Amino acid sequence: MAQNSACLLALKFSMGLLVAAWISFWILKPTKTWKKAWHSAEDLANDTFMRDSGLNVVVFCFPVVGFAILSFIYVHSSEKEKIRNKTSLTTHFRVAFSKPVILKSPIGVVSLGELSGAMLFVAFLVWTYYSNVSSDFKKLAPYAPLKLSRQQLKVMHMGVRVGSLSEICLAVLLFPILRGMSLFRVFGIEFEAAVRYHTWIANALALFCTLHGIIIMSIWGQKKRLLAEVTSWQKIGRVNVAGAISLITIIIIWISSLPVIRRKYFRTFYITHHLYIVFISFFLLHAGDKHFYLVLSGVLLFALDKILRLIQSRRETCIVSAHVLPCRAVELILPKDPGMKYSPMSTIFLKIPSISRFEWHPFSITSSCYKNEEHLSVLIKSQGQWTSELYSKISSIKDEEFGQLKSLSTVGVDGPYGPEHLLHQRYYNLVLIAGGSGITPFMSILNEISSKDSTTNWHPTNIVLIYCVKQVQDISMLTPILPILCQPTAEITNFRLKIFVTQEQGSTMTAFEVLNKPPQVIKMLPSTTKRSVGITQEGLIWRAIIVALAFVIFLISMVLLNDIFVHQVHGKPSRKSNPSWINDLLLFAAFVIAMSCSAVASITFAQRKLRNDRRAMEIPKKVIEEPMGTTDKKSGFLFEPEIYLGKRPNLSDVLSDLTNKIRDESIGVFVCGPESMKVSVASFCKNHTNISCKNGLSRSVHFHSVNFSL
């Protein structure tokens, strides 16, 4: 164990070194010293087999790729170690940085860590823009083709440098959505939270691209050269028509990503988002290969992530059974490899070809891998176009019609993806606040706590679950965790459930009837059906090998192609003797070669593993016939729910009551639900960082926002 701990420490140090090096390169890049040294380094590199293209790949791409490789190894080693240190320094930092500082904003609740990161990123953008523009102004040279005045030259340079800011945004744009990689997992950031950062960066990218285009085209318009310049395809330098296509593409993607359109027309959002291929391709043609090297690491890892997930998700599994709830929600039971483990609050992506052959939708897993080894479950509420169609099809099925459900029961699965660091395990006193579908991540936490086979020794002494819904029938969302309320376990000893129905009034007896109503059980397959083991995951070490292989092949291909096809002058490559698009084409060819080799290696490994692991598995009869949420009604509730109609929760009363019962000094408040709920709870926790109890002592309150997938 000591040896493995030392290995983890060495991996952390190496990853920190690579991140520091990559950030330093970007900070130094606009300076005069860097530019002078870089030109000298390129000249030296051209005297070697690496050439200047190889130098660019190593300097700007290797640190990120190396970090990705080491992150896989680190996560693999840490999972093997199974260390749950709730008092570690890194955990304290995560708790401190999760503190809410901005509550009411267009982007919702912003934590201290998010605000700090955003401010540093903005400061870096300002520094880069100022350094580049001030350097350009000192050496203004007349632009003969347009005969620009000095003022117009300055505006032109300012517009060009705005474009360099979009280049920075593109360099980091794809990192947050690498769900198959472990980049953000190492920092304990959930995928759903990382998508939020992707959205922020994408908005900045669209803004800078638009400003860049407007400024440059305004100068062309003043010289009556707008159409001629926009449609020109230069032999040397930037290709203007490619830039115009990129600008139009990013605007289309941005418009289709607006919340109003994304929620109502998800398929439109999904299809137009794939125009990123057009945007990135024409960005390469417009900016040139030397600028594309700066963003290459993100594009390379994103392409690998897509390939690995596509290969994994090709292995379709089946829906064993479905439980239809009165609140227009359905719980799907899926088989899984008993050896596959996942953490609470994990997410899987589902594709049901009978509904849509291309759409993937994320859902929070509600079960625990330690409590349910042979299957997992997801709870899906009918809210959008895809989920409504799923609910409609399943709820209209009769039990005896399972023979006609072959197409509907077939499902593609990508994941699971879960956080590496579980902050809720730092607290022995938990207050879980959920609204609507936000209950799903907390179900997995409660199921893991109630599991006797969990590898962690952490068991909270006090749990308060506050669940807010609009209508009484929505209470049935709690059906999957009814066994926890009715069956005594040694793991959960002090549990309180408070249910608030905000928009209906009446008798609590009606609410209890809804809560006790068993779900409609739909048998999707006969109990004698045999299928190959459903949900599995490729090893993290294998993913690290694939990433390393892709990078090495790309580097070798790039060096060889440049050495073969770029004209040589006195033994050195001469870019001036070739059109700019030749270099772009060579970079694209090297990229395709690297991705093709990686895909072949991944498919070969997956097929070999499938042959070695090809065994029939009989779906356990109890998985099909026993709804996960049913319980013996004669036993009643071990933890009697408190149901309030026409009321909203008073968090002050809840926390005050809890502080009088606890010994531990800290309380973890986790909220998952609508943004308005998060703002309200975050505001309370910000103003009440300490809650006083009757004995005069105070307990510290820590706020954490949880994202859910539905």
Buried (B, 14 or more C-beta within 10 A) or exposed (E): EEEEEEBBEEBBEBBEBBBEBBEEBBBBBBBEEBEEEBEEBBEEBBEEEBBBBBBBBBBBBBBBBBBBBBBBBBBBBBEEEEEBEBEEEEBEEBBEBBBBBBBEEEEBBBBBBBBEBBEEBEEBBEBBBEBBBEBBEEEEEEEEEBEBEEEBBBBBBBBBBBBBBBBBBBBBBBBBBBBBBBBBBBBBBBBBBBBBBBBBBBBBBBBBBBBBBEBBBBBBEBBEBBEEBBEEEBEEEBBBBBBBBBBBBBBBBBEBBEEEBBEEBBEEBBEBEEBBEBBBBBBBBBBBBBBBBBBBBBBBBBBBBBBBBBBBBEBBBBBBBBBBBBBBBBBBBBBBBEEBBBBBBBBBBBBBBBBBEEBBBBBBBBBBBBBBBBBBBBBBBBBBBBBEBBBEBBBEBEEEEBEEBEEBBBBBBBBBBBBBBBBBBBBBBBBBBBBBBBBBBBBBBBBBBBBEEBEEEBBBBBBBBBBBBEEBBBBBBBBBBBBBBBEEBEBBEBBBBBBBBBEBEEEBEBBBEBBBBBBBBBBBBEBEBEBBBBBBBBEBEBBBBBBBBBBEBBBBBBBBBBBEBBEEEEEEBEBEEBBBBBBBBBBBBBBEBBBEBBBEBBBEBBEEBEEEEEEEBEBBEEBBEEBBBBBEEEEEBBBEBEBBBEEEBEBEEBBBEBBBEBEEEBBBBBBBBBEEBBBBBBBBBBEBEEBEBEEEEEBEBBBBBBBBBB
